[in-house]
Amino acid sequence: MKRRIALFLIRLLSRFTYTERTVAKEQHKVEPVIDKDGNPLVLHYLGKDRQMYKFKNEADMAVARAIWSKFFDTEKELRIQRDELSKSLQKTIDSVNKGEVSQAGFNLIMLKDWVDNLTPMEVLLNQAGIMFFDEEEDLRRFDGDRHHVKLQAMKAHPDQGFFLNLLLSQSGISGDQSLKDIQSYLIKSQVKIKSYRRIISGQEESSHGKNGKT
């Protein structure tokens, strides 16, 4: 009982003592994200243009954001979102249970191709949504709603070549590829991933699924 009261009091006090961490308060720890022309990167969301910043040292990231960063970092390394990985594996299990060996084999080949060769934009953008922030964001917290609209703004950015290269270089994926190569690779990835997602969701059958059992 005493422990419950103590936890309640701590939560109550934190509401009164909590202070936001913003760019203005962390000026010595953050720096602008710079575009290829040497100008600050600006995205339009929540009704206005917003300049993007990042931490000079990622170690300065608050725990709440760091936890989400680690979560998205795992997806970045896998190159697939966890829910899609789970659905793909479940579809394979279902095929095995039905005796559809060819379909199960195709599902595994599809998943391997995805993990080895494809990169969904969402995987990169989720990580970027944590790394890059605007002047009004509370750097102590992860705001899922704000994160979502920021991701939509990233997708709508007019210079996708630069922006995707920036994300990939931060992710350690780009290597010495040119901006044109990176953009072409990601566009091709999205086309193939869209087809794979339709198969995983059951909206589209593979040729193996149509052939029935093997």
C-alpha positions in Angstrom: 0.0 0.0 0.0 2.8 2.4 0.9 4.5 1.6 -2.4 1.4 2.5 -4.3 1.0 5.8 -2.5 4.7 6.6 -3.1 4.4 5.8 -6.9 1.2 7.9 -7.1 2.9 10.9 -5.4 5.9 10.6 -7.7 3.7 10.6 -10.7 1.7 13.6 -9.3 4.8 15.6 -8.5 6.3 14.9 -11.9 3.4 16.6 -13.6 4.3 19.8 -11.7 8.1 19.5 -12.0 8.3 18.3 -15.6 10.0 20.7 -18.0 10.2 20.2 -21.8 13.5 19.8 -23.6 13.3 21.9 -26.8 15.8 23.1 -29.3 15.9 26.5 -27.6 16.9 24.9 -24.3 19.4 22.5 -25.9 21.2 24.8 -28.4 24.6 23.6 -27.3 23.7 20.0 -28.0 21.9 20.3 -31.3 22.7 21.5 -34.8 20.7 22.1 -38.0 20.3 19.3 -40.6 21.9 20.7 -43.8 20.7 20.0 -47.3 22.9 19.4 -50.4 23.0 23.2 -51.1 24.2 24.0 -47.7 20.9 25.3 -46.4 18.9 24.1 -43.4 16.6 21.2 -44.2 12.9 22.4 -43.9 9.8 20.2 -43.9 6.2 21.3 -44.0 3.9 19.7 -41.5 1.4 20.7 -38.8 0.5 23.8 -40.8 3.8 25.4 -41.4 7.5 25.0 -42.6 9.7 23.6 -39.9 13.5 23.5 -39.8 15.0 20.2 -38.9 17.7 19.7 -36.2 19.6 16.7 -34.9 21.8 16.0 -31.9 25.5 16.6 -32.3 26.0 13.5 -30.2 23.4 10.8 -30.2 24.3 10.0 -26.6 22.4 13.2 -25.6 19.1 11.7 -26.8 16.6 11.3 -24.0 15.8 7.8 -22.8 12.3 7.7 -24.1 13.4 8.6 -27.6 16.5 6.4 -27.4 14.2 3.4 -26.7 12.2 4.1 -29.8 15.3 4.7 -31.8 16.6 1.3 -30.8 13.3 -0.3 -31.7 13.4 1.3 -35.2 17.1 0.6 -35.5 16.4 -3.1 -35.2 13.8 -2.8 -38.0 16.4 -0.9 -40.1 18.9 -3.8 -39.7 16.2 -6.3 -40.5 15.0 -4.1 -43.4 11.4 -5.1 -42.5 8.9 -3.9 -40.0 8.1 -6.4 -37.2 4.4 -6.7 -37.9 5.1 -7.6 -41.6 7.8 -10.1 -40.6 5.3 -11.7 -38.2 2.6 -11.8 -40.9 5.0 -13.3 -43.4 6.1 -16.1 -41.0 2.5 -16.8 -40.0 1.5 -17.1 -43.7 4.3 -19.6 -44.1 3.2 -21.6 -41.1 -0.4 -21.7 -42.4 0.8 -23.0 -45.8 2.8 -25.7 -44.0 -0.2 -26.7 -42.0 -2.3 -26.9 -45.2 0.3 -29.1 -46.9 1.0 -26.3 -49.4 4.8 -27.0 -49.6 5.4 -24.9 -52.7 3.6 -21.9 -51.2 5.5 -22.2 -48.0 8.8 -22.4 -49.9 7.8 -19.3 -52.0 6.9 -17.4 -48.8 10.4 -18.1 -47.4 12.1 -17.1 -50.7 10.0 -13.9 -50.7 11.0 -13.1 -47.1 14.7 -13.8 -47.8 14.6 -11.5 -50.9 13.0 -8.8 -48.8 15.5 -9.0 -46.0 18.6 -9.4 -48.2 17.8 -7.0 -51.1 15.0 -4.6 -50.3 14.6 -1.5 -48.0 11.1 -0.1 -47.3 11.1 3.6 -47.0 9.1 3.4 -43.7 12.1 1.6 -42.1 14.4 4.5 -42.9 11.9 7.2 -42.2 10.9 5.9 -38.8 14.6 6.1 -37.7 14.9 9.6 -39.3 11.7 10.7 -37.5 13.5 10.1 -34.2 16.8 11.5 -35.3 15.5 14.7 -36.8 13.2 17.1 -34.9 11.8 20.7 -35.1 12.0 23.6 -32.6 8.7 22.8 -31.0 9.2 19.1 -30.3 9.7 17.9 -26.7 13.0 16.1 -27.0 12.3 14.1 -23.8 9.4 12.3 -25.3 8.3 10.3 -28.3 5.1 11.7 -29.8 3.6 9.1 -32.0 1.1 11.4 -33.7 3.7 14.0 -34.5 6.0 11.3 -35.7 3.4 10.2 -38.2 2.8 13.6 -39.7 6.5 14.2 -39.9 7.0 11.0 -41.8 4.3 12.1 -44.3 6.3 15.4 -44.8 9.5 13.4 -45.3 7.8 11.3 -48.0 6.5 14.6 -49.7 9.9 16.3 -49.6 10.7 17.5 -53.2 14.4 16.4 -53.2 14.0 12.7 -52.4 17.4 11.9 -53.8 19.2 14.1 -51.2 16.9 13.2 -48.4 17.0 9.4 -48.9 20.8 9.6 -49.2 20.9 11.5 -45.9 18.8 8.8 -44.3 20.8 6.0 -45.8 24.2 7.5 -44.9 23.0 8.0 -41.3 21.9 4.3 -41.4 25.2 3.1 -42.9 23.5 1.5 -45.9 24.4 3.9 -48.8 28.1 3.3 -49.1 29.5 5.1 -52.2 26.3 4.8 -54.2 25.2 8.0 -56.1 22.0 9.8 -55.2 20.5 8.6 -58.5 21.4 5.0 -57.8 20.0 5.2 -54.2 16.7 6.7 -55.4 16.4 4.1 -58.2 17.1 1.3 -55.7 14.5 2.5 -53.3 11.9 3.0 -56.0 12.4 -0.5 -57.2 12.3 -1.8 -53.6 8.9 -0.1 -53.0 7.4 -1.7 -56.2 8.5 -5.2 -55.2 7.6 -4.7 -51.5 4.1 -3.5 -52.5 3.6 -6.8 -54.4 4.9 -8.8 -51.4 2.7 -6.9 -49.0 -0.4 -7.8 -51.1 0.6 -11.5 -51.1 1.2 -11.4 -47.3 -2.2 -9.7 -46.7 -3.9 -12.2 -48.9 -5.0 -9.5 -51.5 -3.0 -11.3 -54.1 -2.1 -14.9 -54.7 1.3 -16.0 -55.8 1.5 -18.5 -58.8 2.5 -21.1 -56.2 -0.6 -20.5 -54.2 -2.9 -20.9 -57.2 -1.3 -24.3 -58.0 -2.5 -25.7 -54.8 -0.7 -28.5 -52.9 2.6 -30.0 -54.0 
